[in-house]
């Protein structure tokens, strides 16, 4: 191996400038893809919109790989010289000082250095430590908005507002659309003193796009109060209509959920939009706002920062998460922090028949897929370092015996080489045991709707046991166990054969041939554990899910390239406004 040549200041300057240029290229490509969204919406080209979403998600890792390859070619064996990177970090910070969203640029630098050096824990000499990287630091400007003043008529206000956000496709029945939108807002204002108390409506200037919908995002400013405002727009074959008007924190929180696909919105400074949204959604972590705006890596960095700052301010121990122990994952949580950690076991007990690489591939698939509000967004982390004292003895013993290939002790710390971090939810099976009856029934019906919504986006959960679904604070049911997940179009949904004699009926195993991809929906109900009332309600509203005909019908739509919409708001609101 060739001897290392001492790094010079010029080398560090060149390294820093190359990383700056790489990020600028990444960001330009990111915005180019994002700017296609209005054209996709106007052309109603939802397939292309989904392709854009995947292309944009893959962009960050592609640019990190490219800059590493470029630096390896330029510096050869010297590329891992710490002196080179110490100097590059210093120079990089100078170069980006006046650039927008420069804390995100620091994340990009750290992604490159951590990948090159295989950093375990933190290495503040050659990376920007997440605890010191505040993506909202120094934001003194506000996101660009349009402000519409209430001059005594909400109809005139919303006529002006909607006229400012026009597409090549005209509104369908513009006057009625304006009237319905104004009426929906007026109804919310009544509880706060009437429309006279509404001073203005403020809308972020860039439109937010997500698959088949466009959203006008802003807030209603009253005298001493504020309400979030999201206006959902649908492009139909007869024109654009207002599909829903959302004005409560809960409604808007679901629209910006950690279970939804990322928005395509062309923002000059993402941090400004996050500050705006945080004021409307104070319960939502900053990390999730960055993620849902498409900046998944910055959101991941922010989640790391949230976690380790919390560790520094708390004393409770990590412990097994509530629920049944999984055959594929060891799942644990910190009671005082609202996430779970998932480590893949070294070995999977019967009847699991899957490889570690396949589990990782499933999570990668979900990362790029339309999550439709029913799949939790999991961040993948590598080489984390935690104090041993923060782990309960039972959990530590489990990790060191069941995930020894991933978790190991280093002095007073536990090193976790690979894990997923997700928002914590109440497992559905536990929720049903303790919830009041009306909420239990609602959750059982939500569970059925989750299976439908997943199917419409070409996802078959595979393992439909209640323990694999969670309930959010909004009462929504979300799927979070991905090891048996697959595409609906990859399955063969069959009707259950009728036994021809009593002997076949009494057999403990199938008396007919079952192929590897065969699925028998009629058998689903046998594994759910519903009591009689919940089972009756489930069958009443979702009985068709238990038929092969339903699934074959969904397959037919999917194979013809049809978009089966799953919306983040209630269909009743769609029906009320979609006829404008």
DASULHU-V319202 format. One record per helix or strand. SS is the DSSP state (A for helix, B for strand). FROM is the first residue (numbers start at 1). TO is the last residue. If there is no record, write none. Layout:
BEGIN
[[SS	FROM	TO] [SS	FROM	TO]]
END
This chain:
BEGIN
[[A	9	34] [A	37	43] [A	46	80] [A	82	95] [A	102	117] [A	130	132] [B	145	149] [A	154	164] [B	171	171] [A	174	192] [A	195	197] [B	198	204] [B	208	210] [B	213	222] [B	226	236] [B	239	246] [A	249	255] [B	264	264] [A	270	280] [A	286	292] [A	296	313] [B	318	320] [B	329	334] [B	339	344] [A	356	368] [B	375	375] [B	379	387] [A	388	390] [B	391	391] [A	393	402] [B	407	410] [B	413	423] [B	426	427] [A	428	434] [A	437	456] [B	460	460] [A	466	468] [B	469	471] [B	477	479] [B	486	486] [A	488	490] [B	492	493] [A	502	506] [B	518	519] [A	521	527] [A	532	546] [A	548	559] [A	571	577]]
END
